[in-house]
Structures are given as structure tokens and as C-alpha cells.
Amino acid sequence: MTLWNGVLPFYPQPRHAAGISVPLLIVILVFLALAASFLLILPGIRGHSRWFWLVRVLLSLFIGAEIVAVHFSAEWSVGRVSTNTSYKAFSAARVRAHVGLHVGLEGVNVTLTGNPVQQLNETIDYNEQFIWRFGENYAGAYTEALQKGLPDPVLYLAEKFTPSSPCGVYRQYRLAGHYASATLWVAFCFWLLSNVLLSMPVPHYGGLALLITGAFALFSVFAFASISSVSLCQLRLGCSELTTHYGAAFWITLATGILCLLLGMAVLSLHYARPSALRTFLDGSVKGLESQAKGSSPLILNNPLHKQFWASGLTISTNL
């Protein structure tokens, strides 16, 4: 067997995970580290304000983590089918396998897992990623896959998204992913701004920033949903047909956008209806501090010998 560009043909290559990628894992670990750091200092917060800050910080971290993480998720549109299909080109051999299609903002993942995994004296477990973001060459990646001799189901699904495919979906998916990604980064910037403003004496501006965060998150969902008007070619693998539907990343982004809108409207409503209650609610620790002050009794130090040096009736009070 000869080498092609330092690669053995038909030899299992390093895979890109369809459900989770390295950038996605890094984002999750960073936000989990922030959450863990906050939980470590949480016992130092006294009174009922501890639970207020717990909900406030964790909810904010969830929104920020979701906005960043879905950029790198391949779960915006997914499809899966079990079929009996051809395995390699110029071969009559067929295999039973699970075939998966995972479409994200930056590209598409195709998975092929044998049922069972060991068939035809091979381990059938493929997970290939094809990127179409700006600066990447999707057609070049597909050509490399052809030269490596990847299985027919992988090449068949990847070919449907090439620029020269008769399906004509490459441009729509690529532009939809680009605009959805751009609006999500804008939403992330306004999420950061909302956290700053809600910690300052201008909560209504924080509410407006939350509203804008939710609006741009929903814009990203609508941008990706615009590809629904483009009819995807029929994807037939053996005797089965693969159909796609919106995945977890799509629905979580939609829910996060609605959540930000509701939180923003709640902040603005309280600001105009009961501004003092909003200020107390956002401060959180004010009530706890007041209750601690009421529970402590002042110690009065009264020394009659000091009367000759100090005005009569003057006392020194110390709160312990």
C-alpha cells in the first residue's frame, strides 16, 4: 500500500467529533471554571442574598456560555438513519450502518458507524468534518476525502453540499451560518454590556442591553431558519432516506433569546413601575446588611472622668 501525502489510504484518520469539538470543549471548560470559582466564594455571602447571587450569576453565565458555545456546535440541523448501503466505490460489498448528518454554522459533520462496528474485516467508525466558513476551501476538503478513499455514504452526503452540486445548497447554508455567527457575536457583546450596566446605578440600561441580546440571538435563529425555504435534495442511502430537522443548538439558542427578552422586559417594567424595589432586588445584599445592623446592639462607653475634658453629655459609641 502506497502513501498519499503521508497518509495511508483507507486507514482510520483522526476524527472531528460531531457532537462536540475542541473549541466547544474549551468554551464549556472556561465557563465551568468561572462557575466553580463563584461557588467557592458563595459561602462567604451571608443571609438570603446568597441565593439571589447564586441564581443571578449562574443564569448570566449560562446565557454567555450558550451564546459562545453554539458557534462551534454541529447540532443546528441533524439527521440520522440506519440502512444497508454500499461501503466502497467499485465494490459490491454492503454494510449495515448508522449514518448521521450534523450541520453547524461553520460546516457539516458526517458520521458512519457500523452495526456491528466490525464488518468486512474492518472497523467501520468514521466521523468526518467539512468546513465552509470564510477562508476555508470546502471543495478542496471534499477532493482530499475522495483521494483518501473514504466510504461511499460519507462522500455521498459531503458531495451534496459542494459548490458544484446540483442541490445548490452550499451558498445558502454558508451565508446563513455566516450571518447567524455574526449576530451571535453581537449578542455576546451586549450580554457583557448588560452585566456591567446591571451592576451600576443604571439598571434600565442593563434591561435594554438584555433586550438587544435576546433580539440578536433570535436574529441568528431566523438567519439559520432562512435555509428552510431551500429544499434539500433527497438523501437516499441504500433503501432508506435521510431527513434532517433542527437540532439542540437551534432550540437552545431560541430559548436563550426568549429568556433574554423576558428578563429585559422584567427589568424595564420594574424600573418604571417600582424603581426602588428593582434597586433593592439588584443590590441583593442590602436587605442582609440591614438585618445584620438591626441585630447588633451598640456598646456605650461612658467615663465620668472625661467630663472635665469633654462637653457634658458627649458619649463614645462603638458598634460591635
Secondary structure, DSSP 8 states (H G I E B T S, - for coil): ---BTTB-TTS------SS--HHHHHHHHHHHHHHHHHHHHGGGS-TTHHHHHHHHHHHHHHHHHHHHHGGG-S-SEEEEEEEEEE-STT---EEEEEEEEEE-SSEEEEEEEEEEEEETTEEEEEEEEEE-STT--HHHHHHHHHHHT--HHHHHHHHTTSTT-TT--HHHHHHHHHHHHHHHHHHHHHHHHHHHHHTTT-HHHHHHHHHHHHHHHHHHHHHHHGGGGS----EEETTEEE--EE-HHHHHHHHHHHHHHHHHHHHHHHHHH-HHHHHHHHH-HHHHHHHHHHHS-EEEE--GGGGGTS-TT--EEEE-
